[in-house]
Amino acid sequence: MEHDHNHAEGHGHHHHATENIKVAFFLNLGFTVIEIFGGLWINSIAILSDALHDLGDSLSLGLAWYFQRLSQKGSDQHFSYGYKRFSLLGAVINSVVLLLGSGIVLWVAIPRLFDPEPVHAPGMIGFALLGVTVNGIAALRLKKGSSLNERVAMFHLLEDVLGWAAVLVGGILLYFFDWPIIDPLLSVLITCFILYNVVRNLRKGLQILLQGIPSNISIGQVRQRLEQVPDVQSVHDLHLWTLDGISHVLTMHAVVTQNLNLLEANEVKQRIRAAMQDAHIEHVTVELEMPGQECSQQSCTPSVV
């Protein structure tokens, strides 16, 4: 089995992702503790409710941090491709948590559109400023991350940033005007925005788990590029999937133009790997076949044209 790895780059990316989620976790958890004491101090049910929501976010970020760390482990006797997909597992679990949390927010906010409740405006403004700052720093930390786990965790924090921005706007307006409907209205709009992004990321996560072809790669273009490699006549039994949305895997059978010795065959495989490098295909498995050689039914399955 032939593989092409870029271990240094992969390790650096996963370490950076782990540190990002770690910082976001401690920022969110620390602010949650402040929220609980602050909500009790100003006797605000709204602040205490948001503290409960942020506590759930902290648990989800902690889970994402754990799975991201686990995903750095290399291959062993249990997982031959390593633990990269555990990062994806954390993303899927967190997406489900966000869906449930958004449902609860809508369940509470929609009835308040018809029966608004009075809100303590100065307390809202003070905690909103602190909430936007703390969660904004954590969200920016994760924004540049490329892993699905980081993106889903970022949406947890983005939900908090937008939520606190809504509280800030609502608090300012409520300070000057008696418009209590503003708070639930903004909550519904923000939650719908979060739901849209979470569903999109959840669909992507499920596609990866089901071994779908990476969305940013055309299997037809991959085939065309492979068949342009010198000494490759055609390719078949071509299969492409991704481990975590970043590291891709390719298996294939290639028919060469002539009988090759061992050194020449190895050169063809190296050219195939080189042709796949810019597509971030790190694992390339190649089986060479001589002209006229039949691919047995047991070892060859239909591939995408």
Stockholm file with secondary structure:
# STOCKHOLM 1.0

chainA/1-305         MEHDHNHAEGHGHHHHATENIKVAFFLNLGFTVIEIFGGLWINSIAILSDALHDLGDSLSLGLAWYFQRLSQKGSDQHFSYGYKRFSLLGAVINSVVLLLGSGIVLWVAIPRLFDPEPVHAPGMIGFALLGVTVNGIAALRLKKGSSLNERVAMFHLLEDVLGWAAVLVGGILLYFFDWPIIDPLLSVLITCFILYNVVRNLRKGLQILLQGIPSNISIGQVRQRLEQVPDVQSVHDLHLWTLDGISHVLTMHAVVTQNLNLLEANEVKQRIRAAMQDAHIEHVTVELEMPGQECSQQSCTPSVV
#=GR chainA/1-305 SS CCCCCCHHHHHHHHHHHHHHHHHHHHHHHHHHHHHHHHHHHHTCHHHHHHHHHHHHHHHHHHHHHHHHHHTTCCCCSSCTTCSTHHHHHHHHHHHHHHHHHHHHHHHHHHHHHHSCCCCCHHHHHHHHHHHHHHHHHHHHHHHTCCSHHHHHHHHHHHHHHHHHHHHHHHHHHHHHSCCTTHHHHHHHHHHHHHHHHHHHHHHHHHHHHTTCCCTTCCHHHHHHHHHTSTTEEEEEEEEEEESSSSSEEEEEEEEESSCCCHHHHHHHHHHHHHHHGGGTEEEEEEEEECTTCCCCTTTCCCCCC
#=GC SS_cons         CCCCCCHHHHHHHHHHHHHHHHHHHHHHHHHHHHHHHHHHHHTCHHHHHHHHHHHHHHHHHHHHHHHHHHTTCCCCSSCTTCSTHHHHHHHHHHHHHHHHHHHHHHHHHHHHHHSCCCCCHHHHHHHHHHHHHHHHHHHHHHHTCCSHHHHHHHHHHHHHHHHHHHHHHHHHHHHHSCCTTHHHHHHHHHHHHHHHHHHHHHHHHHHHHTTCCCTTCCHHHHHHHHHTSTTEEEEEEEEEEESSSSSEEEEEEEEESSCCCHHHHHHHHHHHHHHHGGGTEEEEEEEEECTTCCCCTTTCCCCCC
//
